Amino acid sequence: MISKRFLAMATAALCFGLSTADPASAQSYPNKPIKIMVAAGPGGPTDIPARLATQILSPKLGQPVVVEYRPGAAGVIAGREFAKASPDGHTLLSAGTAVLSVVPAMSASAGYNPVNDFAPVAEMMDAFQILVVNPSSPWKSVKDLVEDARANPGKLNYAHIGTAHLTHLAGELFMSKTATKLVGVPYRGTPESIAAVLGQAVDMTFENVTILLPLIRAGKLRALAVTSRTRTPLAPDLPTMIEAGIADYEVTTFFGLLAPAATPKPIVKLLNATLNEALATPDLQRTITNLGAVPQTRSPAEFGATIADNLAKWKALGKAANIRID
């Protein structure tokens, strides 16, 4: 989870000002208020793109932008409702990896297909996890951990916060990529799972960088690698899992905005350009980076590829590991 503090900081960053270009001048869109559905409750990471978008889109496009929350059923309620929304660009969805990849990959009854039912608009930011162990453990590197796990199948365990949560899937992907057997131990939430590693009740966990960095810097946890494809400026000395020897290992949490599938391409292009212009400003880039996320300014097609690639990855892993959430 990204801290609620992000919302205030991101808003403040936007107050420094965006470009004065008017991207809506060649369009009749929008001609009424824009609604952004959030596939969760207020204050969480999925809320961040929506809140940023209200600050960016409303002054640039000349219409109010309002946020409406649709929590429940791991985002399924929002996904189903949004799939039926009018494709005129006046209803958008703020969602992340869970709604756009994990749930439809692991559930046969999600009721929506993110590739067919949604039109990607802008992938606004990514976050990632860190693999951590207790400092008193014998593992100084991912290589040490893998060698021990291979030598002792089923002996080592890791904390996660529920079936098909990314903290769970990160461990399952680790086992799949390293031919090891770990025991996943579920906890009721992030504080409990981290406390289990701190107290040596479990051997390791995969958790969000913003939560773990203070504990790592204080020496209370030992970081072995990040789950992103490239290193993070927040911990530049920390290798990626790929650099640590686990080929093609990547677990990221992406967040962005989408439109209904039949939304005209010029509207999608306009929204993408307006959001990306703001996301490219140094102040907003710095704010997002300092909070442990990676700002993105990708095209709709690139965002669509991210969704499709993650959907395929988690669907394959779910099938191989027999993970279902129905």
C-alpha positions in Angstrom: 0.0 0.0 0.0 1.2 3.5 -0.8 0.8 5.9 2.1 -2.2 8.3 2.3 0.4 11.0 2.7 0.9 10.7 -1.0 -2.4 12.3 -1.8 -1.5 15.5 -0.1 2.0 15.6 -1.5 0.9 14.8 -5.0 -1.7 17.6 -4.9 0.9 20.0 -3.6 3.2 19.1 -6.4 0.6 19.8 -8.9 0.1 23.3 -7.5 3.5 24.2 -8.9 1.7 24.3 -12.3 1.4 22.3 -15.4 1.9 23.3 -19.0 -0.6 25.9 -20.3 -1.2 24.1 -23.6 -4.9 23.4 -24.2 -5.2 19.8 -25.5 -9.0 20.0 -25.6 -9.2 22.8 -28.1 -9.7 20.5 -31.1 -12.3 18.4 -29.4 -16.0 18.8 -28.4 -15.2 16.4 -25.6 -15.8 16.7 -22.7 -19.3 18.3 -22.7 -20.3 17.3 -19.2 -18.6 16.3 -15.9 -16.3 13.3 -16.0 -16.8 10.5 -13.4 -13.9 8.4 -12.2 -14.9 5.1 -10.6 -12.4 3.8 -8.1 -12.3 0.0 -7.7 -11.8 0.3 -3.9 -12.6 2.5 -1.0 -11.0 5.9 -0.4 -7.5 6.4 0.8 -5.8 3.3 -0.8 -3.4 3.1 -3.6 -6.1 2.8 -6.3 -7.4 6.2 -5.1 -4.2 7.9 -6.0 -4.6 7.9 -9.8 -8.1 9.1 -9.5 -7.2 12.0 -7.2 -4.3 13.0 -9.4 -6.6 12.9 -12.4 -9.1 15.2 -10.9 -6.3 17.8 -10.4 -5.0 17.3 -13.9 -8.0 16.8 -16.1 -10.5 19.3 -14.6 -8.5 22.5 -15.3 -7.2 21.3 -18.6 -10.4 20.0 -20.1 -12.8 22.5 -18.5 -15.2 20.2 -16.8 -15.6 19.0 -13.3 -14.0 15.6 -12.5 -15.6 13.7 -9.7 -14.5 10.5 -7.9 -17.0 7.7 -7.0 -15.9 4.7 -5.0 -17.1 1.2 -5.8 -15.5 -1.1 -3.2 -16.2 -4.7 -2.6 -15.4 -8.2 -3.9 -11.7 -7.4 -4.6 -12.8 -4.9 -7.3 -15.2 -7.2 -9.1 -18.2 -4.9 -8.4 -16.5 -2.0 -10.0 -15.2 -4.0 -13.0 -18.6 -5.4 -13.8 -20.3 -2.1 -13.6 -17.7 -0.3 -15.6 -17.8 -2.8 -18.4 -21.3 -1.6 -19.0 -20.6 2.1 -18.9 -21.3 4.4 -21.8 -18.2 4.6 -24.0 -18.2 8.4 -24.4 -15.2 9.2 -22.2 -17.2 10.7 -19.4 -16.9 7.6 -17.2 -13.4 6.3 -16.4 -12.0 3.6 -14.1 -9.1 3.9 -11.7 -7.7 0.4 -11.1 -4.6 -1.6 -10.5 -3.0 -5.0 -10.9 -5.6 -6.8 -8.8 -8.6 -5.7 -10.8 -6.9 -5.7 -14.2 -4.9 -8.9 -14.0 -5.1 -11.0 -10.9 -8.8 -11.3 -10.3 -9.8 -12.1 -13.9 -6.8 -14.5 -14.1 -7.7 -16.4 -10.9 -11.5 -16.3 -11.1 -13.8 -17.8 -13.7 -16.7 -15.7 -12.5 -15.2 -12.2 -12.5 -17.8 -11.1 -15.0 -15.5 -8.9 -17.1 -12.4 -9.2 -19.3 -10.0 -6.3 -18.9 -8.5 -6.8 -22.4 -11.9 -6.9 -24.2 -14.1 -4.7 -22.0 -11.7 -1.9 -21.2 -9.7 0.7 -23.2 -6.4 1.5 -21.5 -5.9 5.3 -21.1 -2.8 5.9 -19.0 -0.6 3.8 -16.8 0.2 6.4 -14.3 2.5 4.7 -11.8 4.0 1.4 -10.8 5.1 0.1 -7.4 7.1 -3.0 -6.5 8.1 -5.3 -3.7 11.2 -6.2 -1.8 12.2 -9.7 -0.6 13.3 -9.4 3.0 14.5 -11.7 5.7 15.4 -11.3 9.3 18.9 -9.9 9.8 19.9 -12.8 12.0 19.2 -15.3 9.2 22.1 -17.0 7.4 21.0 -15.7 4.0 23.0 -12.7 2.7 21.8 -13.0 -0.9 19.0 -14.5 -3.1 21.5 -17.2 -4.1 22.0 -18.2 -0.5 18.3 -18.4 0.0 17.6 -20.4 -3.2 20.4 -22.9 -2.4 19.0 -23.5 1.1 15.5 -23.8 -0.2 16.5 -26.4 -2.8 18.5 -28.4 -0.2 15.5 -28.4 2.2 12.2 -28.6 0.3 9.3 -27.4 2.4 11.5 -26.3 5.3 11.4 -22.5 4.6 8.3 -20.4 4.7 7.1 -16.9 3.8 4.4 -14.6 5.1 1.7 -13.3 2.8 -1.7 -11.6 3.4 -4.1 -13.9 1.5 -4.6 -16.2 -1.4 -4.0 -14.5 -4.7 -2.7 -11.3 -3.1 0.6 -10.2 -4.7 2.4 -11.0 -1.5 1.2 -14.6 -2.1 1.8 -14.7 -5.8 5.3 -13.3 -5.4 6.2 -16.4 -3.4 4.5 -18.7 -5.8 6.4 -17.1 -8.7 9.6 -17.4 -6.7 9.0 -21.2 -6.3 8.1 -21.6 -10.0 11.2 -19.7 -11.2 13.7 -21.4 -8.8 12.3 -25.0 -8.6 11.9 -24.7 -4.8 9.2 -25.5 -2.3 8.3 -22.9 0.3 5.4 -22.9 2.7 3.1 -19.9 2.5 1.8 -18.7 5.8 -1.2 -16.3 5.5 -1.7 -13.4 7.9 -4.6 -11.0 8.4 -2.7 -8.0 7.2 0.6 -6.4 6.3 1.6 -5.4 9.9 1.1 -9.0 11.1 3.1 -10.5 8.2 6.0 -8.1 8.7 5.9 -8.7 12.5 6.2 -12.4 11.8 9.5 -11.9 9.9 10.7 -9.5 12.6 10.0 -12.0 15.3 11.4 -14.9 13.2 8.1 -16.8 13.2 8.6 -17.0 9.4 11.7 -16.8 7.2 10.8 -14.1 4.7 8.2 -12.0 3.0 7.6 -10.0 -0.2 6.1 -6.6 0.6 5.8 -3.1 -0.8 8.9 -0.9 -0.8 7.3 2.0 0.9 6.4 -0.1 3.9 9.8 -2.0 4.1 12.4 0.7 3.5 12.2 2.3 7.0 12.7 -1.1 8.6 15.5 -1.9 6.2 17.3 1.4 6.8 16.9 0.8 10.6 18.6 -2.6 10.2 15.5 -4.5 11.4 15.1 -6.3 8.1 17.7 -7.5 5.5 16.7 -6.8 1.9 17.8 -9.3 -0.7 16.3 -8.0 -3.9 13.6 -5.9 -5.5 10.9 -7.5 -7.6 11.0 -4.8 -10.3 12.7 -5.3 -13.6 15.1 -2.4 -13.0 16.7 -1.0 -9.9 15.1 1.7 -7.8 16.7 5.0 -7.1 15.4 4.6 -3.5 17.7 1.7 -2.9 20.2 1.7 -5.9 22.5 -0.8 -4.3 19.8 -3.4 -4.1 19.8 -5.9 -7.0 16.7 -6.9 -8.9 15.6 -10.5 -8.6 16.7 -10.9 -12.3 20.2 -9.6 -11.5 20.2 -11.9 -8.5 19.9 -14.9 -10.8 16.1 -15.5 -11.1 15.4 -15.2 -14.8 12.4 -13.2 -15.9 11.2 -12.6 -12.3 9.1 -9.5 -12.0 6.2 -8.6 -9.7 5.0 -5.0 -10.0 1.8 -3.3 -9.0 0.6 -0.9 -11.7 -2.1 1.7 -11.4 -3.9 3.7 -14.1 -7.0 4.9 -15.7 -9.2 3.2 -18.3 -12.2 3.9 -20.4 -14.9 1.5 -21.7 -13.8 -0.5 -24.7 -15.7 1.3 -27.4 -14.5 4.8 -26.4 -13.4 6.7 -29.5 -9.6 6.7 -30.0 -9.3 10.5 -30.2 -10.8 10.8 -26.7 -8.4 8.1 -25.3 -5.5 9.9 -27.0 -6.5 13.2 -25.6 -6.8 11.8 -22.1 -3.5 10.0 -22.4 -1.7 13.1 -23.6 -3.2 15.4 -20.9 -2.3 13.0 -18.1 1.2 12.2 -19.4 2.0 15.9 -19.8 1.4 16.3 -16.1 3.2 13.1 -15.1 6.3 14.2 -16.9 6.7 17.4 -14.8 9.7 17.2 -12.5 7.8 18.0 -9.3 5.2 15.3 -9.8 7.9 12.8 -10.9 9.9 13.6 -7.8 6.9 13.2 -5.5 5.9 9.9 -6.9 9.4 8.5 -6.8 10.0 9.6 -3.2 6.9 7.7 -2.1 8.2 4.4 -3.6 6.4 4.4 -6.9 7.6 4.8 -10.4 5.8 7.5 -12.5 4.8 6.3 -16.0 4.1 8.2 -19.2 3.3 5.3 -21.5 0.9 5.2 -24.5 -2.5 3.5 -24.3 -1.1 0.6 -26.3 1.8 0.1 -23.9 -0.5 0.2 -20.9 -2.7 -2.4 -22.7 0.4 -4.6 -23.2 1.1 -4.3 -19.5 -2.4 -5.5 -18.6 -2.3 -8.4 -21.1 1.1 -9.6 -20.1 0.3 -9.6 -16.4 -3.1 -11.3 -17.1 -1.3 -14.1 -19.0 1.4 -14.4 -16.4 -0.9 -14.8 -13.4 -3.3 -17.0 -15.3 -0.5 -19.4 -16.1 0.8 -19.3 -12.6 -2.7 -19.8 -11.2 -3.2 -22.9 -13.4 0.2 -24.4 -12.5 -0.2 -23.8 -8.8 -3.9 -24.5 -8.7 -4.8 -21.0 -7.3 -8.4 -20.0 -7.6 -10.5 -17.3 -5.9 -14.0 -18.4 -6.9 
